[in-house]
Amino acid sequence: MISKKLLLPFAILLALATGLTPAPAGAQAPRKLRVAVTDFDYSPVRSETSALLGTSVDLGKGISNLLTADLVKDGTLSVIEREAVEKLMAEQDFSDSGRADPVDAAKLGRLLHADAVIIGAVTQFGNQTPNNEPGTGHSDLRVQVRIDARIVNVETGQIQGLAEGAGESSGSSTSLLGGKTWEGWGSGNVDFASSDFQQTLIGQAIKTAVEQLSSNLVADASKALRTAAKRDGVVAAVDSGQIVVNVGSSAGVKVGDLLEVFRVTKEIKDPSTGEVIRRLTSTVGVIEATDVDEKSSVCTVVSGSDFQVGDRVRDAPTQPVPVAPAEPVPLALPDQPAPQSAPAPASPTEPAPPAQPTPAPAPTS
């Protein structure tokens, strides 16, 4: 039997050997960027899609489902469930024509509380017949798929990142669609992730293109996405000089972080649609997080006053506050008297010295 005195050191050595060392106390993993993937636009290849898969198959939705699954599997980004995205798209009447529209995507992302939205389009989808084999009745085929994706900032609607993926597969014409025996054929509800479909030439090319797109999004576009991951919250309470906000460690807030408190002074609406197109704001002050839990932070005031419940909170500007340079203080060297200040010049408003009296004239004899 192993002695209890030896058990603890043995466990520590085992943890070190396997890399299972505990995280430092108080360490917090950075918040993952929260993204939504919309149905991709496939209007540029709609005729090719109809010819190969039928008019009832939504190629853009199938590719978005595959991309979402790949991003979830990677784990770098926090991806909103496709069911939630599709439900909101239906509620907001998100039409097929708006699939590649950054403005619509930004609006959808704000409703989903996302940092950014991934939109995209299928720009190439088709097969070529490079060679016919005489006497076999079959021909060699090459299927090519290309997908472009864009990263949309939900606050500004601007494109913050680009990525693409391409896939190609080749084989005999009999493997183009695999005899149309895969799940969903003819019903329009095709499962692009099914093994039967991915064994076809079309399925292989789509899978390769989506995997490459997912890899490029994680490797390159995630850098651009970090500019969208701004902490945005609301002042929940003001009590005895302390400001409580509704963002905490889950939003990446740490003790010592500075947050800017601002107030919306006016909303500008589009007169034709009634949609808010701009909000005018004024800065209330800057606060510092002193106590942070998962969903809230207690802060102290760094600058400003008149903080109110409902004021908005965001990352404080990164530029340092300018500080006036201090006046240099003259230092006395050893064995030397301290420098004497020069006498101040007389003020022009000081009174003039009194005039000297005129001597009296000497008496005459």
C-alpha positions in Angstrom: 0.0 0.0 0.0 1.3 3.5 -0.9 1.8 5.7 2.1 -0.4 8.8 2.3 2.7 10.9 2.8 3.9 9.7 -0.7 0.5 10.0 -2.4 0.4 13.8 -2.7 4.0 14.3 -4.1 3.2 11.4 -6.5 0.0 13.1 -7.7 1.9 16.4 -8.2 4.6 14.7 -10.3 1.9 12.9 -12.4 0.2 16.2 -13.1 3.4 17.8 -14.1 4.3 14.9 -16.4 0.9 15.0 -18.2 0.7 18.8 -18.4 -2.4 18.9 -16.1 -1.1 21.7 -14.0 -3.7 23.9 -12.4 -4.4 27.4 -13.8 -3.0 30.3 -11.7 -5.4 31.6 -9.1 -7.6 34.3 -10.5 -6.6 33.7 -14.1 -9.5 34.2 -16.6 -9.6 32.9 -20.2 -10.2 35.7 -22.7 -13.8 36.0 -23.9 -14.5 34.3 -27.2 -15.9 36.4 -30.0 -19.6 35.7 -30.5 -20.5 35.3 -34.2 -23.5 34.4 -36.2 -23.5 32.7 -39.6 -26.3 33.6 -42.0 -27.5 31.6 -45.0 -25.0 32.2 -47.9 -26.1 33.7 -51.1 -25.9 31.3 -54.1 -27.7 33.4 -56.7 -24.4 33.6 -58.8 -24.7 29.8 -59.3 -28.4 29.2 -59.0 -28.8 27.8 -62.5 -25.9 25.3 -62.0 -27.3 24.4 -58.6 -30.7 23.7 -60.1 -29.2 21.6 -62.9 -27.2 19.4 -60.5 -29.3 19.3 -57.2 -32.8 20.4 -58.3 -34.6 23.6 -57.7 -35.7 22.8 -54.2 -32.2 22.5 -52.7 -30.9 25.6 -50.8 -27.2 25.4 -51.5 -26.5 28.5 -49.4 -28.2 27.2 -46.3 -26.4 23.8 -46.6 -23.0 25.4 -46.8 -23.8 27.7 -43.8 -24.8 24.7 -41.8 -21.5 23.0 -42.6 -19.5 26.1 -41.8 -21.2 26.6 -38.5 -20.4 22.9 -37.5 -16.7 23.4 -38.5 -16.4 26.6 -36.5 -18.0 25.0 -33.4 -15.7 22.0 -33.7 -12.7 24.4 -33.9 -13.7 26.2 -30.7 -11.9 29.5 -31.4 -15.1 31.4 -31.9 -18.4 31.3 -30.0 -20.9 30.5 -32.7 -24.7 31.2 -32.2 -26.9 28.2 -32.9 -28.2 28.0 -36.4 -31.7 27.4 -35.1 -31.7 30.7 -33.4 -30.3 32.5 -36.4 -32.9 31.0 -38.8 -35.7 31.7 -36.4 -34.8 35.4 -36.2 -34.2 35.6 -39.9 -37.7 34.4 -40.5 -39.2 36.8 -37.9 -37.3 39.7 -39.5 -38.4 38.7 -43.0 -34.7 38.3 -44.0 -35.2 37.7 -47.7 -32.9 35.8 -50.0 -31.9 39.1 -51.7 -30.5 40.4 -48.4 -28.2 37.4 -47.7 -25.1 39.3 -48.8 -26.2 42.7 -47.5 -23.9 44.0 -44.7 -26.6 46.4 -43.4 -29.2 43.7 -42.9 -26.5 41.4 -41.4 -25.5 44.1 -38.9 -29.1 44.6 -37.8 -29.5 40.8 -37.4 -26.3 40.7 -35.4 -27.4 43.4 -33.0 -30.6 41.5 -32.3 -28.6 38.3 -31.6 -26.2 40.2 -29.4 -23.3 39.1 -31.6 -19.9 40.7 -32.0 -20.0 40.1 -35.8 -21.9 38.3 -38.5 -20.4 36.1 -41.2 -22.0 36.5 -44.6 -20.9 35.0 -47.9 -21.7 33.8 -51.4 -21.0 30.7 -53.5 -19.2 32.1 -56.5 -18.4 28.9 -58.3 -20.3 25.6 -58.4 -20.2 23.2 -61.4 -18.6 20.3 -63.2 -16.4 19.9 -66.2 -15.9 16.9 -68.5 -12.2 16.8 -69.4 -12.0 13.3 -70.9 -14.4 10.7 -72.2 -13.4 7.0 -72.1 -14.4 5.2 -75.3 -16.5 2.1 -74.9 -17.3 2.6 -71.2 -20.2 5.0 -71.5 -18.8 7.0 -68.6 -16.7 10.1 -68.5 -14.3 11.7 -66.1 -15.6 14.7 -64.2 -14.0 17.5 -62.2 -16.3 19.4 -59.8 -15.2 22.8 -58.5 -16.6 24.9 -55.7 -15.6 28.3 -54.5 -17.0 30.3 -51.5 -16.3 33.8 -50.4 -17.1 35.1 -46.9 -17.1 38.5 -45.2 -17.0 39.6 -41.6 -19.5 42.3 -40.7 -19.1 44.6 -37.7 -22.6 44.7 -36.1 -22.2 48.3 -34.8 -21.1 49.9 -38.0 -22.1 47.5 -40.8 -18.5 47.7 -42.2 -16.6 44.7 -43.6 -13.8 43.9 -41.2 -12.4 40.7 -42.7 -12.4 38.5 -45.8 -11.9 34.8 -46.3 -12.4 32.3 -49.1 -12.4 28.6 -49.6 -12.1 26.4 -52.7 -12.6 22.7 -53.2 -12.2 20.3 -56.2 -12.9 16.6 -56.7 -12.7 14.4 -59.7 -13.9 10.9 -60.7 -16.3 9.1 -63.0 -19.7 10.6 -63.8 -21.4 7.8 -61.8 -20.0 9.3 -58.6 -21.2 12.8 -59.3 -24.4 12.4 -57.3 -23.9 8.9 -56.0 -27.0 7.6 -57.7 -29.1 10.2 -55.8 -29.5 7.9 -52.8 -28.3 10.3 -50.2 -30.6 11.7 -47.5 -32.9 14.5 -48.5 -32.7 14.0 -52.3 -35.9 15.2 -54.0 -37.3 16.8 -50.8 -35.1 19.9 -50.7 -34.1 19.1 -47.1 -30.6 17.9 -48.0 -28.2 17.0 -45.2 -24.9 18.2 -46.6 -23.1 16.6 -43.6 -24.4 13.1 -44.3 -21.7 10.5 -45.2 -23.7 9.4 -48.3 -23.7 13.0 -49.7 -20.0 13.6 -48.8 -19.0 10.5 -50.7 -20.3 12.1 -54.0 -18.0 14.3 -56.1 -20.2 17.3 -55.3 -20.1 16.5 -51.6 -16.4 16.1 -51.5 -15.8 19.5 -53.3 -18.2 21.3 -51.0 -16.6 19.7 -47.9 -13.1 20.7 -48.9 -14.2 24.3 -49.8 -16.0 24.8 -46.4 -13.1 23.3 -44.4 -10.7 25.7 -46.1 -13.0 28.6 -45.6 -13.4 27.8 -41.9 -9.6 27.5 -41.4 -9.1 30.9 -43.1 -11.8 32.5 -41.0 -10.2 31.3 -37.8 -6.6 32.1 -38.9 -7.0 35.5 -40.5 -10.4 37.0 -40.1 -10.5 36.4 -36.3 -7.8 39.1 -36.0 -10.0 41.6 -37.7 -13.0 40.5 -35.6 -11.2 41.5 -32.4 -11.8 45.1 -33.2 -15.5 44.3 -33.0 -15.4 42.7 -29.6 -16.0 45.8 -27.6 -17.5 45.5 -24.2 -20.8 47.2 -24.2 -23.1 47.4 -21.2 -25.3 49.5 -19.0 -25.0 51.2 -15.6 -27.2 49.1 -13.3 -26.8 51.0 -10.0 -25.1 54.0 -8.5 -24.5 53.8 -4.8 -22.2 55.8 -2.5 -19.6 56.5 -5.2 -19.6 53.0 -6.6 -20.9 52.3 -10.1 -22.3 48.8 -10.8 -22.4 47.8 -14.5 -24.0 44.7 -16.1 -20.8 43.4 -17.8 -18.4 41.1 -16.1 -15.8 38.4 -16.7 -17.9 36.7 -19.4 -17.5 39.9 -21.4 -13.7 40.0 -20.8 -13.8 42.6 -18.0 -10.9 42.3 -15.4 -10.1 44.1 -12.2 -8.2 47.3 -13.2 -9.9 47.7 -16.6 -11.1 51.2 -17.5 -14.6 51.8 -18.9 -16.1 54.9 -20.4 -19.6 55.9 -19.3 -21.6 57.8 -21.9 -25.1 58.9 -22.4 -27.3 58.9 -25.5 -28.5 62.4 -26.0 -30.4 62.0 -29.3 -31.4 59.3 -31.8 -31.5 60.1 -35.5 -34.0 58.2 -37.4 -34.4 57.5 -41.1 -37.5 59.5 -42.1 -38.6 56.9 -44.7 -38.2 53.8 -42.6 -38.1 55.0 -39.0 -35.0 53.0 -38.3 -32.4 54.5 -36.0 -29.4 55.3 -38.1 -27.2 57.2 -35.6 -27.1 58.0 -31.9 -25.6 61.2 -30.6 -23.8 60.7 -27.3 -21.9 62.6 -24.6 -19.2 61.3 -22.3 -20.1 61.2 -18.6 -16.8 59.9 -17.2 -14.4 57.1 -16.8 -14.7 54.3 -14.2 -12.3 51.5 -13.1 -13.4 47.9 -12.3 -12.5 46.9 -8.7 -14.6 43.8 -8.2 -15.7 41.5 -11.1 -17.9 38.5 -11.3 -19.3 36.7 -14.3 -22.1 39.1 -15.1 -21.3 42.4 -13.4 -18.6 44.7 -12.2 -18.3 47.1 -9.3 -16.4 50.2 -10.3 -15.0 53.4 -8.8 -15.0 56.8 -10.4 -11.8 57.9 -12.1 -13.2 61.1 -13.7 -16.6 62.6 -14.2 -19.8 63.0 -12.2 -23.6 62.7 -12.4 -23.6 59.0 -13.3 -27.1 57.6 -13.8 -28.7 54.2 -14.0 -29.2 53.5 -17.7 -26.0 55.2 -18.9 -24.1 53.2 -21.4 -20.7 51.6 -20.8 -17.9 50.8 -23.3 -14.1 50.3 -23.5 -12.4 53.5 -22.4 -10.2 55.1 -25.1 -6.7 53.7 -25.2 -5.0 57.1 -25.6 -3.4 58.3 -22.4 -4.8 61.4 -20.8 -2.4 64.3 -21.3 -0.8 65.5 -18.1 0.9 68.9 -17.8 4.6 68.6 -17.1 5.7 69.5 -13.6 7.9 72.5 -13.0 11.6 71.5 -12.6 12.9 71.9 -9.1 16.6 73.2 -8.8 18.8 70.9 -6.8 21.6 72.1 -4.5 24.9 70.3 -5.2 27.1 69.1 -2.3 29.1 71.8 -0.5 27.4 74.5 -2.5 24.7 76.8 -1.4 21.3 76.3 -2.9 20.6 78.6 -5.8 18.9 81.8 -4.8 15.9 82.9 -6.6 16.3 86.2 -8.5 14.4 89.1 -7.0 11.1 89.6 -8.6 10.9 92.8 -10.8 8.9 95.6 -9.4 5.2 95.5 -10.4 4.2 98.4 -12.6 1.3 99.1 -10.2 3.6 99.7 -7.2 3.5 103.3 -5.9 6.5 105.5 -6.7 8.9 106.3 -3.8 8.1 109.7 -2.1 9.8 112.8 -3.5 12.8 114.2 -1.5 12.0 117.7 0.1 13.5 120.7 -1.5 16.1 122.3 0.8 15.1 125.8 2.1 17.1 128.8 0.8 19.8 130.3 3.1 18.9 133.6 4.9 20.4 136.8 3.5 22.2 139.5 5.7 
